[in-house]
Amino acid sequence: MRWRQALRQSRWRAWPAVVVAAAVLTLAGCGGSAPAGEGGGGGAAQDGQIRIATGGTGGVYYIYGGAIAEVLTKHLPGVNAVAEVTSASVDNILLLASGEAELAFSLADTAYLAVRGEHPFDGPQPVQALAVLYNNYNHLVTRADSGIRTLQDLKGKRVSTGAAGSGTEVTALRILEAAGLDPERDVQREFLGVQESADALRDGRIDAFFWSGGYPTGAVSDLANTPGLDIYLVPLGEVVDELVRQYGPVYVEDVFPAGAYSGDVKEDTPTVAVPNYLLVPASMDEQRAYDILKTLFEHKDELVAVHPEAEKLTLENAVTGQVVEYHPGAIRYYEEQGAWKR
């Protein structure tokens, strides 16, 4: 498929775990990084390399993925983990299925399409879940002075619906359709990642952008803190029931609390939320999957130090996934912890 080839030509930017950790710790306001452990860099993936497919550099996936890379490299003997920049969910699942990644982040709605083999996938993808990590909040960001206050106000506007091949794009198109808008006719679509979207809104090149991620997302926070620019989060809660009717229980209503970002975010804002999975190839060795999951839970404090969304990695939350089969290694770990009840 041409679009898949194009993604593969541009997506990989891999960084050693220690480099990623230094970057993400700086973003999180921490003072430096812990030393990485001895790794098996350069060998085959099954011999110790763990490639983590994340997302764009302005989003939570990349920061969280860098923290995971650092923890696994430090605490799993013989492992060298790297976090890699991608277009996110769709791309990440293709990387797992093709053997080009061992861990990947994905939105639940994209993962659901993958295991069912529905568009944009050309057949069922052999991936399984390790854990539900946290909920993604769908952001629809505009300038406070844009006059855009509802989804219907997007008609005729220049709107970024996310990078091609991203979970943001999948959800954004569904949200527009649920609001009665035709994504191809009613808006002027741009295909930008979160950092590029924030830059474009700041420069007046677009009127609004969708982004699906945890909060605070760095690129959105930076935009909200731009002198002389106030942002507004458009409420999306009105379309949750229609999304659930069409696509099942992969969507829930959640709320951005007042003050979630600087600017005109002064009251609770209902939005569409979707869980995030940490996925692995179905072919992964059971012991390897078990060891990865056990290590992440045992060193959760190191993940939280990099990004607060890691606080939501709990035994209760991790097993709430309803749409992707769990890996046998994950099931064994949860059974030992008394958390597996299905």
C-alpha positions as CSV (number, residue, x, y, z in Angstrom):
1,M,0.0,0.0,0.0
2,R,1.5,3.3,-1.1
3,W,0.4,5.2,2.1
4,R,2.1,2.6,4.3
5,Q,5.3,2.8,2.3
6,A,5.3,6.6,2.6
7,L,4.9,6.4,6.3
8,R,7.8,4.0,6.6
9,Q,10.1,6.3,4.6
10,S,9.6,9.2,7.0
11,R,8.6,7.9,10.4
12,W,11.6,6.4,12.1
13,R,13.6,8.6,14.4
14,A,15.1,6.4,17.1
15,W,16.9,7.7,20.1
16,P,18.9,5.8,22.7
17,A,17.0,5.5,26.0
18,V,19.5,7.7,27.8
19,V,19.1,10.5,25.2
20,V,15.3,10.3,25.3
21,A,15.3,10.3,29.1
22,A,17.4,13.4,29.2
23,A,15.0,15.1,26.8
24,V,11.8,14.1,28.6
25,L,13.2,14.8,32.0
26,T,14.0,18.3,30.9
27,L,10.4,18.7,29.5
28,A,9.1,17.5,32.9
29,G,11.2,20.0,34.8
30,C,13.5,17.5,36.3
31,G,17.2,17.9,36.6
32,G,18.9,15.3,34.3
33,S,18.5,11.6,33.8
34,A,19.6,8.5,35.5
35,P,22.3,6.4,33.9
36,A,21.1,3.8,31.4
37,G,22.0,0.2,32.0
38,E,24.2,-1.9,29.8
39,G,22.2,-2.8,26.7
40,G,22.5,-5.2,23.7
41,G,22.4,-2.4,21.2
42,G,22.8,-3.4,17.6
43,G,21.5,-7.0,18.0
44,A,18.3,-8.5,16.9
45,A,15.2,-7.3,18.7
46,Q,14.6,-10.7,20.3
47,D,18.2,-10.6,21.7
48,G,17.6,-7.5,23.8
49,Q,16.5,-4.5,21.8
50,I,13.0,-3.2,22.5
51,R,11.8,-0.6,20.1
52,I,8.9,1.5,21.4
53,A,6.6,3.1,18.8
54,T,5.3,6.3,20.3
55,G,4.0,9.4,18.4
56,G,5.1,13.0,17.7
57,T,7.6,14.8,19.8
58,G,5.0,17.3,21.1
59,G,2.7,14.6,22.6
60,V,2.4,12.5,25.7
61,Y,3.2,9.2,23.9
62,Y,6.7,10.3,23.1
63,I,7.5,11.6,26.6
64,Y,5.9,8.5,28.3
65,G,7.6,6.2,25.8
66,G,11.0,7.8,26.6
67,A,10.4,7.1,30.3
68,I,9.5,3.5,29.6
69,A,12.6,3.1,27.5
70,E,14.8,4.4,30.3
71,V,13.1,2.2,32.9
72,L,13.4,-1.0,30.8
73,T,17.0,-0.3,29.9
74,K,17.9,0.3,33.5
75,H,16.1,-2.5,35.2
76,L,15.8,-5.4,32.6
77,P,19.2,-7.1,32.3
78,G,20.5,-7.2,28.7
79,V,17.8,-4.9,27.4
80,N,18.4,-1.8,25.3
81,A,15.1,0.1,24.8
82,V,14.6,3.0,22.5
83,A,11.6,5.3,22.0
84,E,10.9,6.2,18.4
85,V,9.0,9.0,16.8
86,T,6.0,7.9,14.6
87,S,2.7,9.1,13.3
88,A,1.1,7.3,16.3
89,S,-1.7,4.7,16.6
90,V,-2.3,3.4,13.1
91,D,1.4,3.5,12.2
92,N,2.4,1.9,15.5
93,I,0.2,-1.1,15.0
94,L,1.6,-1.7,11.6
95,L,5.1,-1.5,13.1
96,L,4.2,-4.2,15.6
97,A,2.6,-6.4,13.0
98,S,5.6,-6.1,10.7
99,G,8.1,-6.9,13.4
100,E,9.6,-3.4,13.4
101,A,8.6,-2.6,17.0
102,E,8.1,-4.6,20.2
103,L,6.0,-2.1,22.2
104,A,3.5,0.5,21.0
105,F,1.0,3.0,22.2
106,S,-2.5,3.0,20.6
107,L,-5.9,4.5,21.1
108,A,-8.6,2.0,21.8
109,D,-10.7,2.9,18.8
110,T,-7.7,2.3,16.4
111,A,-6.8,-0.9,18.2
112,Y,-10.4,-2.1,17.8
113,L,-10.2,-1.5,14.0
114,A,-6.9,-3.3,13.9
115,V,-7.9,-6.5,15.5
116,R,-11.1,-6.6,13.4
117,G,-9.1,-5.9,10.2
118,E,-11.2,-2.8,9.3
119,H,-10.1,0.3,7.4
120,P,-7.5,1.6,7.5
121,F,-6.1,-1.9,8.0
122,D,-6.1,-4.5,5.3
123,G,-6.8,-7.4,7.6
124,P,-6.7,-8.4,11.3
125,Q,-3.5,-7.3,12.9
126,P,-1.7,-9.7,15.3
127,V,-1.4,-7.5,18.3
128,Q,-2.3,-7.9,22.0
129,A,-2.5,-5.7,25.0
130,L,-0.2,-5.4,28.0
131,A,-2.2,-2.7,29.8
132,V,-4.6,0.2,29.5
133,L,-2.4,3.2,30.5
134,Y,-4.6,6.2,30.8
135,N,-7.4,8.0,28.9
136,N,-6.8,10.2,26.0
137,Y,-8.7,13.5,26.0
138,N,-9.8,14.8,22.6
139,H,-8.8,18.4,22.3
140,L,-10.4,20.8,19.8
141,V,-8.2,23.8,20.2
142,T,-8.8,27.3,18.8
143,R,-8.0,30.9,19.6
144,A,-10.3,32.4,22.2
145,D,-11.1,35.2,19.8
146,S,-11.8,32.9,16.8
147,G,-15.6,32.9,17.3
148,I,-15.5,29.1,17.3
149,R,-17.5,27.8,20.2
150,T,-19.1,24.6,18.9
151,L,-18.3,21.8,16.5
152,Q,-20.8,23.3,14.0
153,D,-18.7,26.6,14.0
154,L,-16.0,24.7,12.2
155,K,-17.9,24.7,8.9
156,G,-15.8,26.4,6.3
157,K,-12.8,26.7,8.6
158,R,-9.2,25.5,8.2
159,V,-8.9,22.6,10.6
160,S,-6.0,20.2,11.3
161,T,-7.5,16.7,11.9
162,G,-4.1,15.2,12.9
163,A,-1.2,13.6,11.2
164,A,-2.1,11.0,8.5
165,G,-1.9,7.6,10.1
166,S,-2.6,8.8,13.6
167,G,-5.3,7.9,16.1
168,T,-6.1,11.6,16.3
169,E,-7.2,11.5,12.7
170,V,-9.4,8.5,13.2
171,T,-11.2,10.0,16.1
172,A,-11.4,13.5,14.7
173,L,-13.1,12.3,11.5
174,R,-15.6,10.4,13.6
175,I,-16.3,13.4,15.8
176,L,-16.9,15.6,12.8
177,E,-19.3,13.1,11.3
178,A,-21.1,12.6,14.6
179,A,-21.7,16.4,14.7
180,G,-23.2,16.3,11.2
181,L,-20.2,17.6,9.3
182,D,-18.6,16.1,6.2
183,P,-14.8,16.1,6.9
184,E,-14.1,16.4,3.2
185,R,-16.5,19.1,2.2
186,D,-17.4,21.1,5.3
187,V,-13.9,21.9,6.6
188,Q,-10.5,22.6,4.9
189,R,-8.5,19.8,6.3
190,E,-4.8,19.9,7.2
191,F,-2.8,16.9,8.3
192,L,-0.5,18.1,11.0
193,G,0.9,16.5,14.2
194,V,0.3,18.3,17.5
195,Q,3.4,20.4,17.5
196,E,2.9,21.5,13.9
197,S,-0.8,22.2,14.6
198,A,0.1,24.4,17.6
199,D,2.6,26.3,15.5
200,A,0.1,26.7,12.7
201,L,-2.6,28.0,15.0
202,R,-0.1,30.4,16.6
203,D,0.8,31.7,13.1
204,G,-2.8,32.0,11.9
205,R,-2.4,29.3,9.2
206,I,-5.3,27.3,10.6
207,D,-8.4,28.1,12.7
208,A,-8.5,25.1,14.9
209,F,-7.0,21.7,15.5
210,F,-7.8,18.3,16.9
211,W,-5.5,16.5,19.2
212,S,-6.0,13.2,21.1
213,G,-3.7,12.9,24.1
214,G,-3.3,13.1,27.8
215,Y,-3.2,16.5,29.5
216,P,-1.3,18.5,29.9
217,T,0.2,18.0,26.4
218,G,3.4,20.0,26.1
219,A,2.6,21.5,22.7
220,V,-0.8,22.7,23.8
221,S,0.6,24.1,27.1
222,D,3.3,26.0,25.2
223,L,0.7,27.4,22.9
224,A,-1.6,28.4,25.8
225,N,1.4,30.2,27.4
226,T,2.2,32.3,24.3
227,P,2.1,36.0,25.2
228,G,-0.9,37.7,23.7
229,L,-2.7,34.5,22.7
230,D,-5.5,32.8,24.6
231,I,-6.7,29.4,23.6
232,Y,-10.2,27.9,23.9
233,L,-11.1,24.2,24.2
234,V,-14.3,23.5,22.2
235,P,-16.7,21.2,24.2
236,L,-17.1,17.8,22.5
237,G,-19.3,16.0,25.0
238,E,-22.4,16.3,22.9
239,V,-21.2,13.7,20.4
240,V,-20.3,10.9,22.9
241,D,-23.7,9.1,22.7
242,E,-23.6,9.1,18.9
243,L,-20.0,7.7,18.9
244,V,-20.9,5.0,21.3
245,R,-24.0,4.1,19.2
246,Q,-21.9,3.8,16.1
247,Y,-18.6,2.4,17.3
248,G,-19.3,0.8,20.7
249,P,-17.9,1.4,24.2
250,V,-14.4,2.6,23.1
251,Y,-15.6,6.2,23.9
252,V,-16.6,7.7,27.2
253,E,-17.3,11.3,28.3
254,D,-14.7,12.9,30.5
255,V,-13.9,16.5,31.5
256,F,-11.1,18.9,31.2
257,P,-11.1,20.6,34.6
258,A,-11.2,24.3,34.8
259,G,-7.6,25.6,34.4
260,A,-6.4,22.5,32.6
261,Y,-4.6,24.9,30.4
262,S,-3.9,28.7,30.5
263,G,-6.1,31.0,28.5
264,D,-9.9,30.8,28.2
265,V,-10.2,27.4,29.9
266,K,-12.0,28.7,32.9
267,E,-14.7,26.1,33.5
268,D,-15.0,22.3,33.2
269,T,-15.2,21.3,29.5
270,P,-16.8,18.0,28.6
271,T,-15.0,16.0,25.9
272,V,-14.7,12.6,24.2
273,A,-12.2,10.4,26.0
274,V,-10.7,7.1,24.7
275,P,-8.4,4.7,26.6
276,N,-4.8,4.2,25.6
277,Y,-3.3,0.8,25.2
278,L,0.2,-0.4,25.5
279,L,0.4,-3.1,22.9
280,V,2.8,-5.9,21.9
281,P,3.0,-8.3,19.0
282,A,1.0,-11.5,19.6
283,S,4.1,-13.4,18.9
284,M,6.1,-11.9,21.8
285,D,7.5,-14.5,24.2
286,E,5.3,-14.9,27.3
287,Q,8.2,-14.4,29.7
288,R,9.4,-11.2,27.9
289,A,5.9,-9.7,28.1
290,Y,5.6,-10.7,31.7
291,D,9.0,-9.1,32.6
292,I,8.2,-5.9,30.8
293,L,4.9,-5.4,32.6
294,K,6.3,-6.4,36.0
295,T,9.2,-3.9,35.5
296,L,6.9,-1.0,34.6
297,F,4.7,-1.6,37.7
298,E,7.7,-2.0,40.0
299,H,9.3,1.2,38.8
300,K,6.2,3.2,38.3
301,D,7.6,6.1,40.4
302,E,10.3,6.7,37.8
303,L,7.6,6.9,35.1
304,V,5.5,9.4,37.1
305,A,8.6,11.6,37.6
306,V,8.6,12.1,33.9
307,H,4.9,12.6,33.2
308,P,1.9,12.7,35.6
309,E,-0.2,10.5,33.3
310,A,1.9,7.5,34.5
311,E,0.2,7.9,37.9
312,K,-2.9,6.3,36.2
313,L,-1.0,3.0,35.6
314,T,-2.8,1.0,38.2
315,L,-3.8,-2.7,38.4
316,E,-7.4,-1.7,38.4
317,N,-7.1,0.6,35.3
318,A,-4.7,-1.7,33.4
319,V,-7.2,-4.5,33.0
320,T,-10.2,-2.4,31.9
321,G,-9.7,-3.0,28.2
322,Q,-12.7,-4.5,26.4
323,V,-11.6,-4.5,22.7
324,V,-8.2,-6.1,22.5
325,E,-7.1,-9.6,23.7
326,Y,-4.5,-9.5,26.5
327,H,-1.1,-11.2,26.0
328,P,-0.7,-14.4,28.0
329,G,2.3,-12.9,29.8
330,A,0.2,-9.9,30.9
331,I,-2.6,-12.2,32.1
332,R,-0.1,-14.2,34.2
333,Y,1.2,-11.1,35.9
334,Y,-2.3,-9.8,36.6
335,E,-3.4,-13.2,38.0
336,E,-0.4,-13.2,40.3
337,Q,-1.5,-9.7,41.5
338,G,-5.1,-10.8,42.0
339,A,-6.3,-8.3,39.4
340,W,-7.4,-10.5,36.6
341,K,-11.2,-11.2,36.9
342,R,-12.3,-11.9,33.4
